[in-house]
Amino acid sequence: KWLREAEPKHGRVAMLAAAGAIFQDLATDPGYTALAGGAKMTALHDVMVEKGVMGQLLFWLSFAEVFGTAALFDTLEGKRAPGDFKF
């Protein structure tokens, strides 16, 4: 059951990452340009580490994982179908 829960989650994250990478190269946002200096995907990680943004990213992703873990326990107990977050 754990693998049935993990597969759709990782697939959704991978699709969002691919869409974000494509969108980042196609569109520009003035707020993003001011923060990252217009860095593209390959150089963005280094720029964000220098700015200190990665700690905040880690915090919010960890916060989201708390809800994923609660949903995993519901799946293992048979209370919901794997990957079904009811939205």
N, C-alpha and C positions, 0 to 999 in steps of 0.2 A: 504494500500500500504506500510505503514511503516513496518508492520510485515512481509510482503512478502520480503522486502529488508533485514530485520534483520536476518531472519532464515538462508539463505545461508551463510551470513557473519559469524554468530556464528558457524555454522557447519564447515566451512572451518578452522576457528581458532581452534576449538576443534580437528579436524583431524591433523593439524600441531602440536598441543601440544602433542597429543598422539604419533605421529611419532617422535617428538623430545625427549620425555621421553624414548622411546624404544631405539633410536639411542644413547642417552647419556649413557645408561647402556651397550651397545654393543661395542662402539668404543671409543678410546681415542685420543686426540689431544695434542701434547706437549705444545702448547700455552694455551689451556684450563687447563691442569694439572698445569702449572705454576701459573695461575690466581686463580683457585679454589682449588688447592691442591687435585684434584681427587675426590671431594665431589660428591656423587650421588644425585639423584633427591630430596630426602627428606631433606637433609642437605644443599642443594645448596642455598636456599633462605637466610639462616642465614649468610653463607659465603659471599654472594654478598652484603648483607646489611653492613657487617663489612668493605668490600672493597670500598663501596661507588658507586657501579655500578648501583644500582636501580634507581638513579636519571636520569642517561643517558638513561636507558631503558624507563622510563616514558616520557622523552622528545621525543624520536623517535616514540614511540607508539602514542603520542599525535599528532605529525606531520603527521603520517599516517591517523589519524582520521579526519584531516582537509579535505583530499581528499574524504574520505568516506562520510562526511557531504555534500560536494558539489555534490557527486553522488546521495545522498538521495534526495536533492532538485530537481535534474533532474528527478528522478523517480516520485516524487510527482507531478511534472508538466507534466508528460507523455512523456518526451523526450527520455527515455530509459527503457528497461525492468529491473525488479528487479534482482540484482545480476550480471548484465552484465557490466563488466568493460572494455570490448573491447580488451582483451588480452588473 
